Amino acid sequence: MASPMTTDVLERFWNLESMGVTQSDENIDKTRYFKDYQTSSIEYENGRYTAKLPWKLDH
């Protein structure tokens, strides 16, 4: 059986090793936000695209 310290070190190692490979909750939230932004904030009308500013809500 591994000691708690060894388990902690291994967990931190695998978290470091998987950086950029696994998707974090923060990345999932950003992906969802950008998909929502694309569908609700970008419009094509009369041959032109208009887009709301993504950093200003209700603008």
C-alpha positions in Angstrom: 0.0 0.0 0.0 1.3 3.4 -1.0 1.8 6.1 1.6 -0.4 9.2 1.4 2.6 11.3 0.4 3.4 8.9 -2.4 -0.2 9.0 -3.6 -0.2 12.8 -3.5 3.1 13.0 -5.5 1.8 10.5 -8.1 -1.5 12.4 -8.4 0.3 15.7 -9.0 2.6 14.0 -11.5 -0.3 12.7 -13.6 -2.1 16.0 -13.4 1.0 17.7 -14.8 1.5 15.0 -17.4 -2.0 15.4 -18.7 -2.0 19.2 -19.0 -3.1 20.2 -22.4 -4.3 16.6 -23.2 -7.4 16.4 -20.9 -10.1 18.9 -21.0 -10.7 20.8 -17.8 -14.0 22.2 -16.5 -12.8 25.7 -17.4 -12.1 24.7 -21.0 -15.6 23.0 -21.3 -17.2 26.2 -20.0 -15.3 28.3 -22.5 -16.2 26.0 -25.4 -19.8 26.1 -24.4 -19.7 30.0 -24.2 -18.1 30.3 -27.7 -20.6 27.9 -29.2 -23.5 29.9 -27.7 -21.8 33.1 -28.8 -21.6 31.9 -32.4 -25.2 30.9 -32.6 -26.7 33.9 -30.8 -24.4 36.8 -31.4 -23.3 36.6 -35.0 -25.7 37.5 -37.7 -25.5 37.5 -41.5 -27.8 40.1 -43.1 -27.7 41.8 -46.5 -24.3 40.3 -47.4 -22.7 41.5 -44.1 -21.8 39.9 -40.8 -22.5 41.7 -37.6 -21.3 40.5 -34.2 -21.8 41.6 -30.7 -18.8 42.3 -28.6 -18.0 39.1 -26.7 -16.6 40.9 -23.7 -19.6 43.2 -23.2 -22.8 41.5 -22.2 -26.1 42.7 -23.7 -24.2 45.1 -26.1 
